[in-house]
Amino acid sequence: MSIDGVVLCHCVEQGVAAEPPCPVVFDQRWVYPAMGFERYKHEVRAWSKTACPHPGFALADEPLRRVSLLEAIDSHGGADAFPVLTSSLPAPDEGAFTSETSALCLRELDRLAGMMRAESTMAVLIDVDSGDALRVNESADTLISLPRFPPGNPRVITFDERHRMSSTEGLNPRATTTWMTADAVVHVRSAATGEVCFSSQEFTQAPAGDEWIFRAGPDRSVRHSSPITFWAMGVERWPVHMRAEIRPLDIDVFLPGVAELRALFAASVLTGNSVIWY
């Protein structure tokens, strides 16, 4: 079961929100028509999406992903060092916690961030045009893109020590994989042989029929099938200009879910409202 967190705005209490179509009742995350006005449920749902600048009255609404964070906490002192984060991150349907708890969680996140930044760096692939972090290196060799040739379903993919790929659905001989190493270099490899076909820290990508081209200057390019994509707000896009860099380790980028947690905690502290888990 997935868990999301939300911090609601004050627009209704402050009179900023538009008038509802009927008397309404707020129940934690949700808003309903008051008893006797159930026939307005569709109108109330539509009103909640547009009544103020925050759809659904959500100042922050984020999924909870905590596995990587809890693993990092375990390796940096555990519950003794980070008691609030360890005890406060919820299991399903555990209600809410206050803005005071959010403030304590932010302090512990900042302390963990400082510890990890002092001891390590990270290789990160950046969209030069937007500044988005597209991929972060988590090991010596990190797979950052599989072939986009239409796969079978279901499928099982494996790699050997030479980065050769095997698939239960067979392998297109033109298939490639894209990797990033700890020294911030991006490599395109033949999926069949593991051979490196292209390496660069900075390059562009462009579509070429059912394949793609990475290009690093006028004389270095590769035609391949493993482009780099980026999902934002549920939309997939293909960055054009990318660069891999070594940076101080930033847990908001390096640990999945930390940036979302920070947004929830910050919104809670700003408004004084609780984080509601649902």
Secondary structure, DSSP 8 states (H G I E B T S, - for coil): ---EEEEE-STTTTT-S---SS-EEEETTEEEE-TT-GGGHHHHHHHHHHSSSSGGGEEEEEE---HHHHHHHHTTTHHHH-HHHHHHS--TT--EE-HHHHHHHHHHHHHHHHHHHHH-EEEEEEETTT--EEEE--SSEEEEE---S---SS--EEE-TT--EEETT---TT-EEEEEETTS-EEEEETTT--EEEEESEEEEEEETTEEEEESSTT-EEEES----EEETTEEE--SEEEEEEEE--HHHHSTTHHHHHHHHHHHHHH---EEE-
